[in-house]
Amino acid sequence: MSRQSILDRLTDEHETRINRVLINLEEAIVSSIVSSTGGDIVSTQIAIELRPSLKALIEENYLTEADAIVRDYDKVVNEFMKEWGALNIPDEFKTLTQANLETITALKFQVYRGFEDVAGRFLNVIADEVYQSAIAGKPFDETVKAIRGAINGVYQRSNEEAINRLVRYVELNRYNRSKKARVDEAIKILHTKYASDRLGNNMRRYASQIAHDSLMQFDGSFILSKAKEAGLNKFKYNGTLVRDSRDFCKKNQGRTFTQEEANTEWQKSWTGKSSSDPFTARGGYRCRHSWLVVADNS
């Protein structure tokens, strides 16, 4: 299996795992609130007492899975080293050095901090929602719906089976390219149904993007550091083209750049661009392209 294939598989798998754990987190938090209130209006005292429990549930569910996902990055490193070992470079550069291991650890920690930042942000959002609901005397069902929306947005659990069927369809077929049109239609219906919710401001949106993009960013940063170590400065833009690939990625698919040429090219603007760093951002958010190191005469 090629490194690109592993990247494609792991990005999809990691996003699916994060989305699954957020559904479980949603249920755990709602169950905790029900247990504390008996399904009645939340009091300010209970709202204050709930915060440590909410924090513990986020750590036990979401951050535990985030840690497991980051540990998976070693699979990409292992595949890269196989690819790297086939290059026409001196043997002294073909192994992982202590400096390489320290770089890998630092890059993993940086990714995990991103997951932690999302956890902290939405702990505050959820705890504030509970407290404000207590102050306002909001009906319990409305409080629960707001909390579910803060965690999973349009994918929150519902009492309406028709909505849940659409959610399940999207989850099962999200990465099936032959069903993309139907998945898009299901998502459109979900957004229409939940038009009054905070569709874009939910934990799922940010956590799933980190799960997808951070692996690719880790890969780009590590191979660049390894190439510099060996004095290599040619990189091939490689990846999977799909129906909705950006024109930028279609244009540069298979093209070889020096680092300087890549940096110059990535100063241009295009739809979906996420930063000016080609090795971590590639084509932009959720881009599936990666870099291959090129050695002369290899």
N, C-alpha and C positions, 0 to 999 in steps of 0.2 A: 504494500500500500504506500503511495507517495505521501510526502509531507502535505501537499495540497489537499489530498483526499482526507487525511487525518484532520486538518484544519476545518474542512467543510463539515465533517462528521461531528467533531467536538463542538463547534460553534452552535450547531443545531441542537445537539444533545444538552449542552450547558444551558441554553435558553429554555429548553423544555423542562429541565430539572428545576430551574429557578421559578418558572411559572407554576410548576406543580407545588413547590414548597410554599409559594405565596397563597395558593388556594388553601393549603393546610393551615398556614398562619392565620388566614382570615377566619377560618372555622374555630381555631384555638382561641383567638382573641374574643370572638363573639361568645363562645362558650364560657370564657372567664367572666365576661361582663354579665351574662345571664346568671351564672352561679353567684355573683356578688350582689345582684339586684333582685333576683327572682323574676326577672322580666318586667320590672316596674321602672318608673322614672328614676334616673340616676341622681343620687344626692351628691352634694359637693364633697362630703366626707369620703364617700366611696370613690369619687373621681380622683381625689388626691391619693387614696390608698392603692388605687389600681395601677398607678404608674410603674412601680417596681415590677409588678407582675407582667405588664405589657413589655417592659424592657427584657425580662427574662425569656418571654415567649419569642421575641424577635431574635434574641441570641441563640436560643435552642433550635429554632427552626431555620430561619434565613441565614444567619451568620455561620452556622455549622455547615450548611450546604455550600455557602460561598467558599469556606475553607477547603472543602473537598474538591470543588471545581478548580481552585487555584493549584492544588496539588496535581491535578491532571495535566498541567502544563509540561511536566516532565516527559510526557509521551511525545510532545512536539519536539522537545530538545533531543530526545533519543532518535527520532526519525531524521531530524536535521543533521545529527552527527553521522548517520549512515550516508546521507547525501553529501555531506562535507568530506567524508573520508574518501569518496570517489573522485574528488577534484585533484588536479595535477598541482599539488602544493607539497612543500617539505613535510615529512612525517612529524616533525616537532610541533606543527600547528594543528595536528589532527586529533588531539585529545582535549578533554576538558581540564583546564587548569584551575587552581584555587581561585584565581581572579575571576574566571568564568563562573564558577559556582557562587561566588559572592555577588556577581552581577545578576545571576538568575534569582538568587534570594531577594535582592533589592527590588527587582522588577516584580516579583510575586507579591512582595509586601506592598508595593505601590498599588497594585490591582486590588488587593484585599482592603486597603484603606478606602478605595472607591466604594466598595460594598459597605464598609462601615459608615461612610458618610451618608449613604442613602438610608441606612438603618437609623442613624441618629436623627436625620431630618424627619423621617416619617414616624418615629417614636413621638417626636414633638407634635406633629400634625394630629396623630391619633389621640394622644393624651389631651391636647388642647380641645379637640372635638368633644371628648367625653366631658371635660370640665365645663366648656361653654354650654353643652346640652344640659348639664346640671343647673347651671345658673339660669338658663332660659326656661327650664322645665319642659324641655322638648319631649314629645312622646317617644317611648322606647324604640318603636319600630323605625322612626325617622333617624334616631341616633345610630342604630345598627346599620341602616342603609348608607349613611354618610361614612361610617367607618369602613364598610365593605368597599365603597367607592374609592376611598383614600388608598386602599391597598391594591385593588385589582381593576378599578375603573369599570369599563363596560363589561369586563369579564367577571365581575362580582357574582357571587351566588344569588339566586333569585328564587322566589316562590313560584315563578311562572315557568312551567316545564318547557314551553316553546322557546323561551330565551335560553334556558340551559341546554337545549338541544343544539341551538346555534353555536353556543360556546364550545360544546363538545366537538362539533363538526370542525370548527376552526382549529381547535387544539390538535385534532387527529390528522388534519390535512394541510396544516400551515406550510409544510415543506414539500408537498406533493405538487410539482409544477403543472401536471396535467389538470389539476383541480383549482388552479389559481383564480380563475374567473369566478367560480362558485364561492371560494373562500372570501374573495373581495366583496362579493354581494352579501355574504353572511355578516361580515364585519360592518358593512354599510347599514344593514338592518339593525345590528346591535347599537351602532352609534345613533341611529334615528330613535330607537326605543329608549335609550338613556341620554337623550339630548340635553337634559337638564343637569346631568352629573358633571363633575370635573374630569372630563374625559382625558385630558392631557396631563393632569397633575396627580399622578398616582404612583405608588411605589413600584408597581409592575413595569411601568414604562421605563423608568430609569434603571432598575435592576436588570431587566432583560437586555437592555442595550449594553450595559457593562458586561454581562455574561457573553454577549456576542462579540463586541468590538475589542474588549481587553485582551482576549487570546491572540487576536490578529496583531494588536499593538505590541504585545509581549514578543511575539515571533519576529516582527520587524526590527524591534530594538535589539534583540539578542543577535540576530544574524548580522546586523550592521556592526555590532561590537566585535563579533568574531571575524568578520571580513577585515576590519581595520587592523586587528591583531596580526593577520597574515599578510597585510599589505595589499589586499585586493580591493579594486575600486570599480568593478563592473557588476551591474545587477539587472536581471531580466524581470520584467513585470509579467507576472504569471497568475493565472486563476481561472475561474469558471464564469463564462458569459451566460447570462440568462436573458429572458425576454425583456426585462426592464433594467438591464445593465445600463449604467450611465454611458453617454456618448464618449466621455473622457476615457473610460475603461476600455471601450471598444476600440478607440483610436490607438491606445497604447498597449493593448494586449500583445505580448510577445516581444515588445521592444526592449532593447538593452540600453541602459543609461550608466554613466558614471554618477557618483553621488552629487557632484556639482551640477551635472545636466538635469538630474532628477529634481534637485532643489529649485533650479531655474524654471523647469516645467510646472512645478507645483505652486509657483507664484501666480499662475493664471487663475481665473475664476470660473466656476461651473456650478451647476445645481447640485446641492447635496454635499458640497465641500465642507469638511469639518475643521481643517487647520492647514497650515502651510508646510507641515512636515510629511514628506512623502513616505517615509519608512514606518511611521506609526499610523498615519491617517489613510494612506493609499488613496482610493477614490472618494472616500468620505464615510459617513455613517453607514454601518452594516455592509460595507464593501467586502467582497469575498476574494479579492486579489491579494497576492503575497509576492515576495521577492525571492528570486533564485540568485545565489552568488555565482558569478561566471569567472572562471580562471582560464587564461589563455592556454590553448593546446590541451585542454582537459577533455 
